[in-house]
Amino acid sequence: MLLLRAMAGRRLPPLMQLPRGCSRLAAGSTAPEGHRGAAPAPEGHRGEAPGRHRGSIPVLAALLGLGTVLAYGERRRRTAEAAQAPRAPRYPRYTRAEVAQHRTPSERVWVTYGTEVFDVTEFVELHPGGPDKILLAAGGALEPFWALYAVHSQAHVLELLRDYKVGELSPDEASPPPGDTGDPFAGDPPRHPALRVNSLKPFNAEPPPELLTQSFLTPNELFFTRNHLPVPAVEPGSYRLRVEGPGGRALSLSLAELRQRFPKHEVTATLQCAGNRRSEMSRVRPVKGLAWDIGAISTARWGGARLRDVLLAAGVRDNTGDSTGDDNEWHVCFEGLDADASGTPYGASIPLKRALSAEAEVLLAYEMNGTELPRDHGFPVRVVVPGVVGARSVKWLRSVAVSPAESPSHWQQKDYKGFCPSVDWDSVDFGAAPAIQELPVQSAITEPRPGAAVAAGELTVKGYAWSGGGREVVRVDVSLDGGRTWREAELGPRPERGRGWAWALWELRAPVPAGARLDIVCKAVDRSYNVQPDSVAPIWNLRGVLSNAWHRVSVSVTR
């Protein structure tokens, strides 16, 4: 009854307020005016503390008791609701090796993000970037690929991904084994998993064609990697570049001095390996060398000091070597910090006239696409020779020397040279052929891929085209019927006109009928009207270099 009287005509305060109200009552304070629940005390007892205290104890106990009951009831209600709510699923756990077994739609396509595992097989065909892009991450982590495209870093993308969750990565996953200190390649840097590896030691890899022409500048992580030896670990604070001129004059530069002493120059240039598209030559006759597809070519914005400026500072004159005549042309020899077990470094050279030419724009580069050079691409300094085979753009540069003779390096004297198709390894004379410098005109189809099934309607064909020596590409011809008829592709915008140090990206859109079988061919024409040969056999050579025949891709059109 006391409780009912106390509550009569008054709503019980929220539970969170009970302790405060009870505290006031316990202190013997009078009830607030207008509190109608408590009967007035007898007149003789008004103002007497003992009476007030005795009356407050039952009220306090009642309120505390009710609070306990209500709190307990609330807890029971929440427990019941939690019991009725669907439980969070308990996912199985997988190792990365188990995830890696799911790389194709027939085996299911699994990927990881953080510590979660997702089966995205049903999403592959729905992927806005096309199925080929998402399959690059099949069996592995999404993070390295999503880092290339900021559009993935949005809440709705993660929510969509959650619908495909099938498991968790095992917490017992073994950490990667420590590097083998006896392995000269143990200190190599990590690489992007999208790269297609042609050799691990030394590391040589190319970007997949479907990513190669996604942007005019190749992201540093996807730029093709051509290493001949282990990647050196260079401490930038102690780095010195030695520059030797004729007559014994020399210059030693720290990285800071190279940056501060010489004006920074930038050039957008494509680098291509001499063995790009070598795999096509191997289909004619076996060749020796890495089986590059069409991806041993990439483009970047390079920043650094002009080689010309550094040579002039080292005492080299513009007319050095002029009096010797063309038969004794002078050269600039480069050596890298990468070396084999005997201590022999990688080396190469270019003609001095090119090195001293302001128009040639040869750089001692320390930046790549606005950031410092990655280790795989020559940190802290590399040579970049626009329009010339990539083998001459020596990485991890340690010395530059002006010489009356070419570099004595194996890679200058016994490699990167072309020969007649009839020359074999029993008859080859490397001394009889000049070292490759400028490369011939080149093009390739990056989309669609060979053997693809494309939808009827409008077909989009994409690719790249480039020519050595700064000879700008002026046209790309595309055929859908093996070369019987041709259409002119649309060349993409290029940031610089004039000297064609960089490739042209091109695209052709054409209607295609259902059920057709297409033999897609491309060929590029440069400013000098050089054009690619129509087949591989006449340009075959034992090293598989200078492969630039028409590029061919066969696809079928679905009904």
C-alpha positions as CSV (number, residue, x, y, z in Angstrom):
1,M,0.0,0.0,0.0
2,L,2.8,2.3,0.8
3,L,4.2,1.8,-2.7
4,L,0.8,2.5,-4.3
5,R,0.4,5.6,-2.2
6,A,3.9,6.8,-3.1
7,M,3.2,6.3,-6.8
8,A,-0.4,7.6,-6.9
9,G,-0.9,10.4,-9.3
10,R,2.8,10.5,-10.3
11,R,4.7,8.8,-13.1
12,L,7.7,6.9,-12.0
13,P,10.9,8.6,-13.1
14,P,13.2,6.7,-15.5
15,L,15.4,4.1,-13.9
16,M,18.5,6.1,-14.5
17,Q,17.0,8.8,-12.3
18,L,16.1,6.6,-9.4
19,P,19.3,6.8,-7.5
20,R,19.2,10.5,-7.6
21,G,15.6,10.6,-6.2
22,C,16.3,8.0,-3.6
23,S,19.3,9.8,-2.5
24,R,17.2,12.9,-1.7
25,L,14.7,10.8,0.2
26,A,17.4,9.1,2.2
27,A,18.8,12.4,3.2
28,G,15.6,13.2,4.9
29,S,14.5,15.9,2.4
30,T,10.8,16.6,2.1
31,A,8.9,15.5,-0.9
32,P,8.6,18.1,-3.6
33,E,5.6,20.3,-3.6
34,G,2.7,18.8,-5.3
35,H,3.8,15.2,-4.6
36,R,0.5,13.7,-3.8
37,G,1.4,10.2,-3.1
38,A,2.5,10.4,0.6
39,A,0.0,11.2,3.3
40,P,0.8,14.3,5.3
41,A,2.5,13.6,8.6
42,P,0.6,14.1,11.8
43,E,0.8,17.8,12.9
44,G,2.9,17.0,15.9
45,H,5.4,15.2,13.9
46,R,6.0,17.9,11.2
47,G,9.5,19.0,11.0
48,E,10.8,16.1,13.2
49,A,13.7,14.4,11.6
50,P,13.1,10.9,13.2
51,G,9.5,10.8,11.7
52,R,10.7,11.8,8.3
53,H,13.5,9.3,8.4
54,R,11.2,6.4,9.4
55,G,8.8,7.3,6.6
56,S,11.5,7.4,3.9
57,I,12.9,4.0,4.5
58,P,9.9,2.0,3.2
59,V,9.6,4.3,0.2
60,L,13.3,3.9,-0.5
61,A,13.1,0.1,-0.2
62,A,10.0,0.0,-2.3
63,L,11.6,2.1,-5.1
64,L,14.8,0.1,-5.0
65,G,12.8,-3.1,-5.1
66,L,10.8,-1.9,-8.0
67,G,13.9,-0.8,-9.8
68,T,15.4,-4.2,-9.3
69,V,12.3,-5.9,-10.6
70,L,12.1,-3.6,-13.6
71,A,15.8,-3.9,-14.4
72,Y,15.6,-7.7,-14.1
73,G,12.6,-7.7,-16.4
74,E,14.4,-5.5,-18.9
75,R,17.3,-7.9,-18.9
76,R,15.0,-10.9,-19.4
77,R,13.3,-9.1,-22.3
78,R,16.6,-8.4,-24.0
79,T,17.8,-11.9,-23.4
80,A,14.6,-13.3,-25.0
81,E,14.9,-10.9,-28.0
82,A,18.6,-11.9,-28.4
83,A,17.5,-15.6,-28.3
84,Q,14.9,-15.0,-31.0
85,A,17.2,-12.9,-33.2
86,P,19.1,-14.8,-35.9
87,R,22.5,-15.7,-34.7
88,A,25.6,-14.4,-36.5
89,P,26.8,-17.3,-38.6
90,R,29.9,-19.1,-37.5
91,Y,32.1,-19.2,-40.6
92,P,34.6,-21.9,-41.4
93,R,38.3,-21.0,-41.4
94,Y,40.6,-21.4,-44.3
95,T,44.3,-21.0,-44.9
96,R,45.6,-18.8,-47.7
97,A,46.7,-22.0,-49.5
98,E,43.1,-23.2,-49.5
99,V,41.9,-19.9,-50.8
100,A,44.5,-20.0,-53.6
101,Q,42.9,-23.2,-54.9
102,H,39.8,-21.2,-56.0
103,R,40.9,-19.2,-59.0
104,T,38.5,-20.0,-61.8
105,P,34.7,-20.1,-62.1
106,S,34.8,-23.9,-62.4
107,E,36.7,-24.1,-59.1
108,R,34.8,-21.1,-57.6
109,V,36.5,-17.7,-57.4
110,W,37.5,-16.9,-53.9
111,V,39.2,-13.7,-52.6
112,T,40.2,-12.3,-49.2
113,Y,39.8,-8.9,-47.7
114,G,41.4,-8.4,-44.3
115,T,40.8,-11.6,-42.5
116,E,37.6,-12.6,-44.3
117,V,37.1,-15.0,-47.2
118,F,34.6,-14.3,-50.0
119,D,33.3,-16.5,-52.9
120,V,32.7,-13.9,-55.7
121,T,32.0,-16.4,-58.4
122,E,28.5,-15.1,-59.1
123,F,29.7,-11.5,-59.1
124,V,32.5,-12.1,-61.7
125,E,30.3,-11.4,-64.7
126,L,28.6,-8.4,-62.9
127,H,31.9,-6.7,-62.1
128,P,31.7,-3.1,-63.6
129,G,35.3,-3.3,-64.7
130,G,34.7,-6.6,-66.5
131,P,35.4,-10.2,-65.4
132,D,39.0,-10.1,-66.5
133,K,39.8,-7.4,-63.9
134,I,38.3,-9.2,-60.9
135,L,39.8,-12.5,-61.9
136,L,43.3,-11.0,-61.4
137,A,42.7,-11.2,-57.7
138,A,41.3,-14.8,-57.8
139,G,42.7,-16.9,-55.1
140,G,44.4,-14.0,-53.3
141,A,43.9,-10.7,-51.6
142,L,41.8,-7.8,-52.9
143,E,43.8,-5.0,-51.2
144,P,46.7,-4.7,-53.7
145,F,44.2,-4.4,-56.6
146,W,41.7,-2.1,-54.8
147,A,44.6,0.2,-54.0
148,L,45.0,0.9,-57.7
149,Y,41.4,2.0,-58.0
150,A,40.0,4.5,-55.4
151,V,36.4,3.7,-56.4
152,H,36.6,0.5,-54.3
153,S,37.2,2.5,-51.0
154,Q,33.5,3.2,-50.5
155,A,31.0,1.9,-48.0
156,H,28.6,0.4,-50.5
157,V,31.3,-1.7,-52.1
158,L,32.2,-3.3,-48.8
159,E,28.5,-3.9,-48.1
160,L,28.2,-5.6,-51.4
161,L,31.2,-7.7,-50.7
162,R,29.7,-8.9,-47.4
163,D,27.0,-10.7,-49.2
164,Y,29.6,-13.1,-50.6
165,K,31.3,-14.0,-47.4
166,V,32.0,-17.7,-46.9
167,G,34.7,-17.9,-44.3
168,E,37.5,-16.4,-42.2
169,L,41.2,-16.7,-42.6
170,S,42.6,-19.1,-40.0
171,P,44.3,-17.3,-37.1
172,D,46.8,-20.1,-37.1
173,E,48.1,-19.2,-40.5
174,A,51.9,-19.5,-40.5
175,S,53.7,-16.3,-41.0
176,P,55.9,-16.1,-44.1
177,P,59.2,-17.9,-43.4
178,P,62.2,-15.6,-42.7
179,G,64.4,-14.8,-45.6
180,D,67.2,-17.1,-46.4
181,T,70.3,-15.0,-45.7
182,G,72.3,-17.2,-48.1
183,D,70.0,-16.3,-51.0
184,P,71.2,-13.2,-52.9
185,F,67.6,-12.5,-53.9
186,A,66.3,-12.6,-50.3
187,G,66.4,-8.9,-50.0
188,D,64.4,-8.2,-53.1
189,P,61.3,-5.9,-52.6
190,P,57.7,-7.1,-52.5
191,R,55.8,-7.0,-55.8
192,H,52.3,-6.5,-56.9
193,P,50.4,-9.8,-57.3
194,A,48.9,-8.7,-60.6
195,L,52.3,-8.9,-62.3
196,R,52.7,-12.0,-64.5
197,V,56.1,-13.5,-63.5
198,N,58.4,-14.8,-66.2
199,S,61.3,-15.5,-63.7
200,L,61.6,-15.2,-59.9
201,K,65.4,-15.0,-59.6
202,P,66.2,-12.6,-61.0
203,F,62.7,-11.1,-61.0
204,N,61.1,-10.4,-64.3
205,A,57.4,-9.7,-64.8
206,E,54.9,-7.8,-66.9
207,P,51.5,-6.4,-66.2
208,P,48.5,-8.3,-67.6
209,P,47.4,-6.8,-70.9
210,E,44.0,-5.8,-69.6
211,L,45.6,-3.5,-67.1
212,L,48.4,-2.3,-69.4
213,T,46.3,0.3,-71.2
214,Q,43.9,1.3,-68.4
215,S,45.8,4.6,-68.1
216,F,48.3,6.6,-70.2
217,L,50.9,6.4,-67.4
218,T,51.5,3.0,-66.0
219,P,51.2,2.8,-62.2
220,N,54.6,2.2,-60.6
221,E,53.4,-1.1,-59.1
222,L,52.4,-2.4,-62.5
223,F,55.4,-1.1,-64.5
224,F,57.1,-4.1,-66.1
225,T,60.2,-5.2,-64.3
226,R,63.4,-6.4,-66.0
227,N,66.1,-7.4,-63.6
228,H,69.3,-9.2,-64.5
229,L,70.7,-9.6,-61.0
230,P,69.6,-9.2,-57.4
231,V,68.1,-5.8,-56.4
232,P,70.7,-3.9,-54.4
233,A,69.8,-2.3,-51.1
234,V,71.0,1.3,-51.3
235,E,71.3,3.7,-48.3
236,P,70.4,7.1,-49.8
237,G,72.4,9.0,-47.2
238,S,75.6,7.4,-48.2
239,Y,74.9,7.1,-52.0
240,R,77.5,8.6,-54.3
241,L,77.4,8.8,-58.1
242,R,80.8,8.9,-59.9
243,V,81.0,10.8,-63.2
244,E,84.2,10.4,-65.2
245,G,85.0,12.7,-68.1
246,P,87.9,12.4,-70.6
247,G,91.4,13.2,-69.3
248,G,90.9,11.8,-65.8
249,R,88.4,14.5,-64.6
250,A,85.8,13.2,-62.3
251,L,82.8,14.3,-60.3
252,S,81.3,12.7,-57.2
253,L,77.7,13.5,-56.4
254,S,75.5,12.6,-53.5
255,L,71.8,12.2,-54.1
256,A,71.1,15.5,-52.4
257,E,73.7,17.2,-54.6
258,L,72.2,15.7,-57.8
259,R,68.8,17.1,-56.8
260,Q,70.0,20.5,-55.7
261,R,72.9,21.3,-58.1
262,F,71.1,20.5,-61.3
263,P,67.8,21.8,-62.6
264,K,65.0,19.2,-62.5
265,H,63.8,18.1,-65.8
266,E,60.7,15.9,-66.5
267,V,59.9,13.7,-69.5
268,T,57.1,11.3,-70.3
269,A,58.8,8.2,-71.9
270,T,57.9,4.6,-72.7
271,L,60.5,1.9,-71.9
272,Q,60.3,-1.4,-73.8
273,C,62.4,-4.5,-73.3
274,A,64.1,-5.8,-76.5
275,G,62.4,-9.1,-75.8
276,N,58.8,-7.8,-75.7
277,R,56.5,-10.3,-77.6
278,R,59.3,-12.9,-77.7
279,S,56.8,-15.7,-77.0
280,E,55.5,-15.1,-80.6
281,M,58.9,-15.9,-82.0
282,S,59.1,-19.0,-79.9
283,R,56.1,-20.3,-81.7
284,V,58.0,-20.1,-85.0
285,R,61.2,-21.7,-83.7
286,P,62.5,-21.9,-80.1
287,V,64.6,-19.0,-78.9
288,K,66.6,-18.4,-75.8
289,G,65.2,-15.8,-73.4
290,L,62.3,-15.0,-71.1
291,A,58.9,-15.7,-72.7
292,W,57.6,-12.2,-72.6
293,D,54.1,-11.6,-73.9
294,I,53.0,-8.1,-74.9
295,G,53.6,-6.5,-71.5
296,A,57.3,-5.8,-71.5
297,I,56.6,-2.2,-72.2
298,S,55.3,0.6,-69.9
299,T,55.1,4.4,-69.7
300,A,56.0,6.8,-66.8
301,R,56.7,10.5,-66.1
302,W,60.3,10.6,-65.2
303,G,62.0,13.4,-63.2
304,G,65.7,14.0,-62.6
305,A,68.8,15.8,-63.8
306,R,69.7,16.0,-67.5
307,L,72.7,13.8,-68.2
308,R,73.9,16.6,-70.5
309,D,74.1,19.0,-67.5
310,V,76.0,16.5,-65.4
311,L,78.5,15.7,-68.1
312,L,79.2,19.4,-68.8
313,A,79.7,19.9,-65.1
314,A,82.2,17.0,-65.1
315,G,84.3,18.8,-67.8
316,V,82.9,17.1,-70.9
317,R,82.7,19.4,-73.9
318,D,80.0,19.5,-76.5
319,N,82.6,18.7,-79.2
320,T,84.2,15.8,-77.3
321,G,85.1,13.1,-79.9
322,D,84.2,15.2,-82.9
323,S,87.7,14.9,-84.4
324,T,87.8,11.2,-84.2
325,G,85.2,10.6,-86.9
326,D,82.2,8.3,-87.0
327,D,84.3,5.2,-87.1
328,N,85.5,5.9,-83.6
329,E,82.4,7.3,-82.0
330,W,82.6,8.1,-78.3
331,H,80.2,6.6,-75.8
332,V,78.9,7.1,-72.3
333,C,79.2,3.9,-70.3
334,F,76.9,3.2,-67.3
335,E,77.4,0.7,-64.5
336,G,74.8,-0.3,-61.9
337,L,75.1,-1.3,-58.2
338,D,73.6,-4.7,-59.0
339,A,76.3,-7.3,-59.4
340,D,76.7,-11.0,-59.8
341,A,78.5,-13.4,-57.4
342,S,81.9,-12.3,-58.8
343,G,81.1,-8.6,-58.3
344,T,80.6,-7.9,-62.0
345,P,77.9,-5.2,-62.3
346,Y,75.3,-4.8,-65.0
347,G,76.5,-2.3,-67.6
348,A,75.5,-0.6,-70.9
349,S,76.3,2.4,-73.0
350,I,74.9,4.9,-75.5
351,P,76.6,7.2,-78.0
352,L,78.0,10.4,-76.5
353,K,76.2,12.5,-79.1
354,R,72.8,11.3,-77.7
355,A,73.9,11.9,-74.1
356,L,75.0,15.5,-74.9
357,S,71.9,16.3,-77.0
358,A,69.4,18.6,-75.3
359,E,66.7,17.3,-77.6
360,A,67.4,13.7,-76.6
361,E,66.4,14.5,-73.0
362,V,68.5,11.7,-71.4
363,L,67.9,11.8,-67.7
364,L,69.6,10.7,-64.5
365,A,66.2,10.1,-63.0
366,Y,65.3,10.0,-59.3
367,E,61.5,10.3,-59.6
368,M,58.9,8.1,-61.3
369,N,55.3,9.3,-61.7
370,G,55.9,12.0,-59.1
371,T,57.4,9.8,-56.4
372,E,60.9,8.5,-55.7
373,L,62.0,5.6,-57.7
374,P,60.8,2.2,-56.4
375,R,63.6,-0.2,-55.6
376,D,62.7,-2.5,-58.6
377,H,63.0,0.5,-60.9
378,G,66.4,1.8,-59.9
379,F,66.3,3.6,-56.5
380,P,67.9,6.0,-55.9
381,V,69.1,6.9,-59.4
382,R,68.7,5.4,-62.8
383,V,69.4,6.4,-66.4
384,V,66.3,7.0,-68.6
385,V,67.2,7.1,-72.4
386,P,63.9,8.0,-74.2
387,G,63.3,6.3,-77.5
388,V,66.0,3.6,-76.9
389,V,65.8,0.0,-75.8
390,G,65.2,-0.4,-72.1
391,A,68.5,-2.3,-71.6
392,R,70.4,1.0,-71.9
393,S,68.5,2.7,-69.1
394,V,70.7,1.3,-66.4
395,K,69.2,1.1,-62.9
396,W,70.8,1.7,-59.5
397,L,73.4,3.8,-61.2
398,R,76.8,3.9,-59.6
399,S,79.0,5.3,-62.3
400,V,78.9,7.3,-65.6
401,A,82.1,7.3,-67.8
402,V,82.8,8.9,-71.1
403,S,84.8,6.5,-73.2
404,P,86.1,6.1,-76.8
405,A,84.7,2.6,-76.8
406,E,81.3,1.0,-76.0
407,S,80.7,-0.6,-72.6
408,P,82.6,-3.8,-72.3
409,S,79.7,-5.3,-70.4
410,H,78.4,-8.7,-71.5
411,W,74.9,-7.1,-72.0
412,Q,76.4,-4.6,-74.4
413,Q,78.7,-7.0,-76.3
414,K,77.1,-10.4,-76.2
415,D,73.4,-9.7,-75.9
416,Y,70.6,-7.4,-77.2
417,K,71.6,-7.7,-80.8
418,G,69.6,-8.9,-83.8
419,F,70.6,-11.4,-86.5
420,C,69.5,-12.9,-89.8
421,P,66.9,-15.7,-89.3
422,S,69.5,-18.3,-90.7
423,V,72.0,-17.5,-87.9
424,D,72.0,-20.1,-85.1
425,W,74.0,-20.6,-81.9
426,D,76.7,-22.5,-83.8
427,S,77.3,-19.7,-86.3
428,V,76.5,-16.5,-84.3
429,D,79.1,-13.8,-84.1
430,F,78.0,-11.2,-81.7
431,G,80.8,-8.9,-82.7
432,A,79.4,-8.7,-86.2
433,A,76.1,-7.0,-85.2
434,P,75.6,-3.5,-83.7
435,A,74.0,-3.2,-80.2
436,I,70.4,-2.4,-80.3
437,Q,69.7,1.3,-79.5
438,E,66.5,2.7,-81.1
439,L,63.7,0.2,-81.4
440,P,61.4,-0.3,-84.5
441,V,57.7,0.6,-84.6
442,Q,55.5,-1.5,-82.4
443,S,51.8,-2.1,-81.5
444,A,49.7,-4.7,-79.8
445,I,46.1,-5.5,-78.9
446,T,45.4,-5.5,-75.2
447,E,41.6,-6.0,-75.3
448,P,39.9,-8.4,-76.1
449,R,42.2,-11.2,-75.1
450,P,43.0,-14.2,-77.3
451,G,40.3,-16.8,-77.3
452,A,37.7,-14.6,-75.7
453,A,34.0,-14.8,-76.4
454,V,32.7,-11.3,-77.0
455,A,29.0,-10.2,-77.2
456,A,27.4,-9.4,-80.5
457,G,26.8,-5.8,-81.2
458,E,29.5,-3.2,-80.8
459,L,33.0,-4.5,-80.2
460,T,35.7,-2.3,-78.6
461,V,39.3,-3.2,-79.5
462,K,42.1,-1.5,-77.5
463,G,45.9,-1.4,-77.6
464,Y,49.1,0.5,-77.6
465,A,51.5,1.7,-80.3
466,W,55.0,3.1,-80.0
467,S,58.2,3.7,-82.1
468,G,61.8,4.2,-81.1
469,G,63.9,7.3,-81.6
470,G,61.1,9.7,-80.9
471,R,59.3,8.9,-84.1
472,E,55.7,9.6,-83.2
473,V,53.0,7.1,-84.1
474,V,50.7,8.8,-86.7
475,R,48.3,5.9,-87.4
476,V,47.1,2.5,-86.2
477,D,45.3,0.2,-88.7
478,V,43.0,-2.5,-87.4
479,S,41.5,-5.5,-89.2
480,L,38.8,-7.8,-88.0
481,D,39.3,-10.3,-90.8
482,G,43.0,-11.2,-90.7
483,G,44.2,-8.3,-92.8
484,R,41.9,-8.4,-95.8
485,T,40.2,-5.2,-94.9
486,W,41.3,-2.4,-92.5
487,R,39.9,0.4,-90.4
488,E,41.8,3.3,-88.8
489,A,41.7,3.3,-85.0
490,E,41.3,6.4,-82.9
491,L,44.4,7.6,-81.2
492,G,44.0,8.6,-77.6
493,P,45.2,12.0,-76.2
494,R,48.8,12.4,-75.5
495,P,50.1,15.1,-73.0
496,E,53.0,16.1,-75.3
497,R,53.1,16.5,-79.0
498,G,56.2,16.5,-81.2
499,R,58.8,14.0,-80.0
500,G,57.1,10.7,-79.5
501,W,58.9,9.4,-76.5
502,A,55.7,8.0,-75.2
503,W,53.3,5.5,-76.6
504,A,49.9,6.2,-78.1
505,L,46.9,4.3,-76.7
506,W,44.3,3.5,-79.4
507,E,40.8,2.2,-79.7
508,L,38.5,1.0,-82.4
509,R,34.7,0.4,-82.1
510,A,33.0,-1.7,-84.7
511,P,29.7,-3.7,-85.1
512,V,30.2,-7.5,-85.1
513,P,27.5,-10.1,-85.9
514,A,26.6,-13.0,-83.7
515,G,28.3,-16.3,-84.5
516,A,31.3,-14.6,-86.2
517,R,34.9,-15.7,-85.7
518,L,37.2,-12.7,-85.7
519,D,40.9,-12.6,-86.5
520,I,41.8,-9.2,-85.2
521,V,45.1,-7.7,-86.4
522,C,46.8,-4.3,-85.7
523,K,49.7,-2.5,-87.2
524,A,51.2,0.9,-86.5
525,V,52.7,3.5,-88.7
526,D,55.2,6.1,-87.4
527,R,56.1,9.6,-88.5
528,S,58.7,8.2,-90.9
529,Y,56.1,5.9,-92.4
530,N,57.8,2.9,-91.0
531,V,55.3,0.1,-90.6
532,Q,55.3,-3.3,-88.9
533,P,56.0,-6.5,-90.9
534,D,53.1,-8.8,-91.5
535,S,54.6,-12.0,-90.0
536,V,57.1,-13.2,-87.5
537,A,59.1,-15.7,-89.6
538,P,61.1,-13.2,-91.7
539,I,62.3,-11.3,-88.5
540,W,62.9,-14.4,-86.4
541,N,66.3,-14.3,-84.6
542,L,68.0,-16.6,-82.1
543,R,67.6,-14.2,-79.2
544,G,64.0,-13.4,-79.9
545,V,64.4,-9.7,-79.9
546,L,62.8,-6.9,-82.0
547,S,59.6,-8.9,-82.3
548,N,57.2,-6.4,-83.9
549,A,55.1,-8.3,-86.5
550,W,51.4,-7.6,-86.8
551,H,49.8,-8.5,-83.6
552,R,46.9,-11.0,-83.9
553,V,44.1,-11.9,-81.6
554,S,41.3,-14.4,-82.5
555,V,37.9,-14.2,-80.7
556,S,34.4,-15.6,-81.2
557,V,31.2,-13.6,-81.1
558,T,28.4,-15.1,-79.0
559,R,24.9,-15.4,-80.3
